Amino acid sequence: VLSLFLGGIGQLNYPVMAYDVSDAALNYTWMTLGAYDLKALLLLTLMEWFLVECFTLAGVFIKNELQIWILSVGIILLGAVLPLHSFNLLSYVKIDQVVTGALNLERLHDYYSFEKSVLLLISAIVVLSISSLCLLKRRAIR
């Protein structure tokens, strides 16, 4: 805490190591802490939005609030237990490893790149939002 007052909060130009796994070649690169923070914040926001949309869709079918909470906690815990796969959207909870590319290094492929994860999460959010809206409109008509 003392260093916060004496030296400030740090610099956004601080280098963070990132890994680039493409075409079976491993490249080490550097990104700034500011770029890392922006990517991590974007991925965290999209992941939270995806989970909210999942729970909203569950709320269309389940009317009991306690059951929705139990299902929500179950889905989040399931994400920690399920094996990693590029189309398992709960795999992107490991935000640090996705942003730095460490997950790609661990799996030796580039399925978990930041760009692919953002596109996949946005696509899933759009699909879940449209599904929820269509189901709610269908129920309102009946």
C-alpha atoms as an extended CHARMM CRD file, in Angstrom:
* protein
*
       142  EXT
         1         1  VAL       CA              0.0000000000        0.0000000000        0.0000000000  PROA      1               0.0000000000
         2         2  LEU       CA              2.8990000000        2.3140000000        0.7880000000  PROA      2               0.0000000000
         3         3  SER       CA              4.3640000000        1.8320000000       -2.7020000000  PROA      3               0.0000000000
         4         4  LEU       CA              1.0440000000        2.9560000000       -4.1850000000  PROA      4               0.0000000000
         5         5  PHE       CA              1.4190000000        6.3380000000       -2.5460000000  PROA      5               0.0000000000
         6         6  LEU       CA              5.1650000000        6.6740000000       -3.1450000000  PROA      6               0.0000000000
         7         7  GLY       CA              5.5050000000        5.3560000000       -6.6820000000  PROA      7               0.0000000000
         8         8  GLY       CA              2.0400000000        5.5670000000       -8.1810000000  PROA      8               0.0000000000
         9         9  ILE       CA             -0.0330000000        2.7560000000       -9.5850000000  PROA      9               0.0000000000
        10        10  GLY       CA              2.4330000000        1.7300000000      -12.2830000000  PROA      10              0.0000000000
        11        11  GLN       CA              2.7730000000        2.1230000000      -16.0070000000  PROA      11              0.0000000000
        12        12  LEU       CA              0.5850000000        0.7760000000      -18.7580000000  PROA      12              0.0000000000
        13        13  ASN       CA              3.7000000000        0.3040000000      -20.9120000000  PROA      13              0.0000000000
        14        14  TYR       CA              4.8950000000       -2.5650000000      -18.7270000000  PROA      14              0.0000000000
        15        15  PRO       CA              5.6060000000       -5.5670000000      -21.0010000000  PROA      15              0.0000000000
        16        16  VAL       CA              3.5530000000       -8.7530000000      -20.6980000000  PROA      16              0.0000000000
        17        17  MET       CA              4.7130000000      -11.9150000000      -22.4760000000  PROA      17              0.0000000000
        18        18  ALA       CA              2.2780000000      -13.3670000000      -24.9700000000  PROA      18              0.0000000000
        19        19  TYR       CA              2.4840000000      -16.5310000000      -27.0270000000  PROA      19              0.0000000000
        20        20  ASP       CA              1.5910000000      -16.9090000000      -30.6700000000  PROA      20              0.0000000000
        21        21  VAL       CA              0.9860000000      -20.4850000000      -31.7970000000  PROA      21              0.0000000000
        22        22  SER       CA              0.3130000000      -20.6650000000      -35.5140000000  PROA      22              0.0000000000
        23        23  ASP       CA              1.1790000000      -23.2730000000      -38.1230000000  PROA      23              0.0000000000
        24        24  ALA       CA              2.9840000000      -25.3870000000      -35.5220000000  PROA      24              0.0000000000
        25        25  ALA       CA              5.4130000000      -22.5220000000      -34.8850000000  PROA      25              0.0000000000
        26        26  LEU       CA              5.7650000000      -20.9810000000      -31.4690000000  PROA      26              0.0000000000
        27        27  ASN       CA              6.5340000000      -17.2830000000      -31.2710000000  PROA      27              0.0000000000
        28        28  TYR       CA              7.0010000000      -15.2610000000      -28.1200000000  PROA      28              0.0000000000
        29        29  THR       CA              5.7910000000      -11.7020000000      -28.3460000000  PROA      29              0.0000000000
        30        30  TRP       CA              5.2900000000       -8.8240000000      -25.9590000000  PROA      30              0.0000000000
        31        31  MET       CA              2.1930000000       -6.7530000000      -25.3630000000  PROA      31              0.0000000000
        32        32  THR       CA              1.8320000000       -3.7640000000      -23.1270000000  PROA      32              0.0000000000
        33        33  LEU       CA             -0.0400000000       -3.9860000000      -19.8670000000  PROA      33              0.0000000000
        34        34  GLY       CA             -2.5440000000       -1.4790000000      -21.2600000000  PROA      34              0.0000000000
        35        35  ALA       CA             -3.3020000000       -3.7220000000      -24.2630000000  PROA      35              0.0000000000
        36        36  TYR       CA             -3.5460000000       -6.7370000000      -21.9700000000  PROA      36              0.0000000000
        37        37  ASP       CA             -5.9550000000       -4.9060000000      -19.6590000000  PROA      37              0.0000000000
        38        38  LEU       CA             -8.1910000000       -3.8040000000      -22.5460000000  PROA      38              0.0000000000
        39        39  LYS       CA             -8.3380000000       -7.3150000000      -24.0250000000  PROA      39              0.0000000000
        40        40  ALA       CA             -8.9870000000       -8.8870000000      -20.6310000000  PROA      40              0.0000000000
        41        41  LEU       CA            -11.7100000000       -6.3600000000      -19.8300000000  PROA      41              0.0000000000
        42        42  LEU       CA            -13.4110000000       -6.9330000000      -23.1850000000  PROA      42              0.0000000000
        43        43  LEU       CA            -13.2710000000      -10.7160000000      -22.7970000000  PROA      43              0.0000000000
        44        44  LEU       CA            -14.5170000000      -10.5180000000      -19.1980000000  PROA      44              0.0000000000
        45        45  THR       CA            -17.4140000000       -8.2850000000      -20.2450000000  PROA      45              0.0000000000
        46        46  LEU       CA            -18.3790000000      -10.6060000000      -23.0980000000  PROA      46              0.0000000000
        47        47  MET       CA            -18.1260000000      -13.6730000000      -20.8650000000  PROA      47              0.0000000000
        48        48  GLU       CA            -20.3670000000      -12.0750000000      -18.2390000000  PROA      48              0.0000000000
        49        49  TRP       CA            -22.8370000000      -10.9750000000      -20.9190000000  PROA      49              0.0000000000
        50        50  PHE       CA            -22.8830000000      -14.5120000000      -22.3300000000  PROA      50              0.0000000000
        51        51  LEU       CA            -23.6140000000      -15.9700000000      -18.8930000000  PROA      51              0.0000000000
        52        52  VAL       CA            -26.3760000000      -13.4110000000      -18.2830000000  PROA      52              0.0000000000
        53        53  GLU       CA            -27.9490000000      -14.3470000000      -21.6280000000  PROA      53              0.0000000000
        54        54  CYS       CA            -27.7610000000      -18.0410000000      -20.6920000000  PROA      54              0.0000000000
        55        55  PHE       CA            -29.5200000000      -17.3440000000      -17.4240000000  PROA      55              0.0000000000
        56        56  THR       CA            -32.0910000000      -15.1420000000      -19.1540000000  PROA      56              0.0000000000
        57        57  LEU       CA            -32.9010000000      -17.9360000000      -21.5710000000  PROA      57              0.0000000000
        58        58  ALA       CA            -33.2020000000      -20.3370000000      -18.6430000000  PROA      58              0.0000000000
        59        59  GLY       CA            -35.5540000000      -17.8640000000      -16.9910000000  PROA      59              0.0000000000
        60        60  VAL       CA            -37.8890000000      -18.1210000000      -19.9820000000  PROA      60              0.0000000000
        61        61  PHE       CA            -38.4280000000      -21.7960000000      -19.2190000000  PROA      61              0.0000000000
        62        62  ILE       CA            -38.0240000000      -21.8430000000      -15.4410000000  PROA      62              0.0000000000
        63        63  LYS       CA            -40.1620000000      -19.5040000000      -13.3620000000  PROA      63              0.0000000000
        64        64  ASN       CA            -38.7870000000      -20.4030000000       -9.9280000000  PROA      64              0.0000000000
        65        65  GLU       CA            -36.0000000000      -18.0040000000       -8.9230000000  PROA      65              0.0000000000
        66        66  LEU       CA            -34.2560000000      -20.5440000000       -6.6760000000  PROA      66              0.0000000000
        67        67  GLN       CA            -34.1090000000      -23.0770000000       -9.5010000000  PROA      67              0.0000000000
        68        68  ILE       CA            -32.5990000000      -20.4530000000      -11.8110000000  PROA      68              0.0000000000
        69        69  TRP       CA            -29.9210000000      -19.6510000000       -9.2070000000  PROA      69              0.0000000000
        70        70  ILE       CA            -29.1230000000      -23.3450000000       -8.7760000000  PROA      70              0.0000000000
        71        71  LEU       CA            -28.9500000000      -23.8130000000      -12.5460000000  PROA      71              0.0000000000
        72        72  SER       CA            -26.7300000000      -20.7330000000      -12.8790000000  PROA      72              0.0000000000
        73        73  VAL       CA            -24.2570000000      -21.9530000000      -10.2790000000  PROA      73              0.0000000000
        74        74  GLY       CA            -24.3690000000      -25.4080000000      -11.8740000000  PROA      74              0.0000000000
        75        75  ILE       CA            -23.5420000000      -24.0040000000      -15.3140000000  PROA      75              0.0000000000
        76        76  ILE       CA            -20.6200000000      -22.0040000000      -13.9480000000  PROA      76              0.0000000000
        77        77  LEU       CA            -19.2790000000      -25.0260000000      -12.0360000000  PROA      77              0.0000000000
        78        78  LEU       CA            -19.7920000000      -27.2070000000      -15.1010000000  PROA      78              0.0000000000
        79        79  GLY       CA            -17.5330000000      -24.8640000000      -17.0320000000  PROA      79              0.0000000000
        80        80  ALA       CA            -14.7460000000      -25.5790000000      -14.5710000000  PROA      80              0.0000000000
        81        81  VAL       CA            -15.2310000000      -29.3510000000      -14.8120000000  PROA      81              0.0000000000
        82        82  LEU       CA            -15.8070000000      -29.8650000000      -18.5450000000  PROA      82              0.0000000000
        83        83  PRO       CA            -12.7510000000      -30.5460000000      -20.6600000000  PROA      83              0.0000000000
        84        84  LEU       CA            -11.4940000000      -27.6460000000      -22.7190000000  PROA      84              0.0000000000
        85        85  HSD       CA            -12.7650000000      -27.4770000000      -26.2660000000  PROA      85              0.0000000000
        86        86  SER       CA            -12.7610000000      -24.5550000000      -28.6470000000  PROA      86              0.0000000000
        87        87  PHE       CA            -16.5590000000      -24.5570000000      -28.9480000000  PROA      87              0.0000000000
        88        88  ASN       CA            -17.1530000000      -24.9460000000      -25.2100000000  PROA      88              0.0000000000
        89        89  LEU       CA            -17.8270000000      -21.2950000000      -24.4860000000  PROA      89              0.0000000000
        90        90  LEU       CA            -17.1660000000      -21.8280000000      -20.8010000000  PROA      90              0.0000000000
        91        91  SER       CA            -13.5230000000      -22.5330000000      -21.7050000000  PROA      91              0.0000000000
        92        92  TYR       CA            -13.0430000000      -18.8040000000      -22.1960000000  PROA      92              0.0000000000
        93        93  VAL       CA            -13.4400000000      -18.2020000000      -18.4500000000  PROA      93              0.0000000000
        94        94  LYS       CA             -9.6450000000      -18.5710000000      -18.3020000000  PROA      94              0.0000000000
        95        95  ILE       CA             -9.3010000000      -14.9970000000      -19.4700000000  PROA      95              0.0000000000
        96        96  ASP       CA             -5.6100000000      -14.5490000000      -18.6310000000  PROA      96              0.0000000000
        97        97  GLN       CA             -4.6150000000      -17.6610000000      -20.5660000000  PROA      97              0.0000000000
        98        98  VAL       CA             -6.7290000000      -16.6930000000      -23.5750000000  PROA      98              0.0000000000
        99        99  VAL       CA             -5.4010000000      -13.1250000000      -23.7410000000  PROA      99              0.0000000000
       100       100  THR       CA             -1.7310000000      -14.1090000000      -23.3960000000  PROA      100             0.0000000000
       101       101  GLY       CA             -2.0630000000      -17.1730000000      -25.6230000000  PROA      101             0.0000000000
       102       102  ALA       CA             -0.9230000000      -19.5540000000      -22.8860000000  PROA      102             0.0000000000
       103       103  LEU       CA             -3.9740000000      -21.7490000000      -23.5050000000  PROA      103             0.0000000000
       104       104  ASN       CA             -2.9320000000      -22.0790000000      -27.1590000000  PROA      104             0.0000000000
       105       105  LEU       CA              0.5780000000      -22.9800000000      -26.0390000000  PROA      105             0.0000000000
       106       106  GLU       CA             -0.7810000000      -25.6130000000      -23.6680000000  PROA      106             0.0000000000
       107       107  ARG       CA             -2.9910000000      -27.1560000000      -26.3910000000  PROA      107             0.0000000000
       108       108  LEU       CA             -0.5240000000      -26.5350000000      -29.2570000000  PROA      108             0.0000000000
       109       109  HSD       CA             -3.1170000000      -24.9860000000      -31.5580000000  PROA      109             0.0000000000
       110       110  ASP       CA             -4.6220000000      -21.5540000000      -32.0720000000  PROA      110             0.0000000000
       111       111  TYR       CA             -8.2770000000      -22.3370000000      -31.3080000000  PROA      111             0.0000000000
       112       112  TYR       CA             -8.2340000000      -20.0920000000      -28.2550000000  PROA      112             0.0000000000
       113       113  SER       CA             -6.9950000000      -16.9080000000      -29.8710000000  PROA      113             0.0000000000
       114       114  PHE       CA             -8.3990000000      -13.6690000000      -28.5330000000  PROA      114             0.0000000000
       115       115  GLU       CA            -10.0290000000      -12.7630000000      -31.8390000000  PROA      115             0.0000000000
       116       116  LYS       CA            -11.7250000000      -16.1440000000      -32.2330000000  PROA      116             0.0000000000
       117       117  SER       CA            -12.9780000000      -16.0780000000      -28.6640000000  PROA      117             0.0000000000
       118       118  VAL       CA            -14.4670000000      -12.5960000000      -29.1010000000  PROA      118             0.0000000000
       119       119  LEU       CA            -16.2210000000      -13.6010000000      -32.3420000000  PROA      119             0.0000000000
       120       120  LEU       CA            -17.5290000000      -16.8240000000      -30.8310000000  PROA      120             0.0000000000
       121       121  LEU       CA            -18.8220000000      -15.1120000000      -27.6930000000  PROA      121             0.0000000000
       122       122  ILE       CA            -20.4950000000      -12.3060000000      -29.6710000000  PROA      122             0.0000000000
       123       123  SER       CA            -22.1340000000      -14.8750000000      -31.9530000000  PROA      123             0.0000000000
       124       124  ALA       CA            -23.4100000000      -16.8550000000      -28.9740000000  PROA      124             0.0000000000
       125       125  ILE       CA            -24.7250000000      -13.6900000000      -27.3020000000  PROA      125             0.0000000000
       126       126  VAL       CA            -26.6250000000      -12.7180000000      -30.4460000000  PROA      126             0.0000000000
       127       127  VAL       CA            -28.1070000000      -16.2120000000      -30.8420000000  PROA      127             0.0000000000
       128       128  LEU       CA            -29.1330000000      -16.4080000000      -27.1820000000  PROA      128             0.0000000000
       129       129  SER       CA            -30.6150000000      -12.8960000000      -27.2470000000  PROA      129             0.0000000000
       130       130  ILE       CA            -32.6550000000      -13.5730000000      -30.3670000000  PROA      130             0.0000000000
       131       131  SER       CA            -33.8080000000      -16.9240000000      -28.9700000000  PROA      131             0.0000000000
       132       132  SER       CA            -34.9010000000      -15.3420000000      -25.7030000000  PROA      132             0.0000000000
       133       133  LEU       CA            -36.7500000000      -12.5330000000      -27.4780000000  PROA      133             0.0000000000
       134       134  CYS       CA            -38.5110000000      -14.9110000000      -29.8710000000  PROA      134             0.0000000000
       135       135  LEU       CA            -39.5800000000      -17.2050000000      -27.0440000000  PROA      135             0.0000000000
       136       136  LEU       CA            -40.8190000000      -14.3000000000      -24.9480000000  PROA      136             0.0000000000
       137       137  LYS       CA            -42.7970000000      -12.8710000000      -27.8880000000  PROA      137             0.0000000000
       138       138  ARG       CA            -44.2850000000      -16.2860000000      -28.6010000000  PROA      138             0.0000000000
       139       139  ARG       CA            -45.4030000000      -16.5770000000      -24.9790000000  PROA      139             0.0000000000
       140       140  ALA       CA            -46.8460000000      -13.0660000000      -25.0380000000  PROA      140             0.0000000000
       141       141  ILE       CA            -48.9550000000      -13.8890000000      -28.1040000000  PROA      141             0.0000000000
       142       142  ARG       CA            -50.4670000000      -16.9570000000      -26.4270000000  PROA      142             0.0000000000
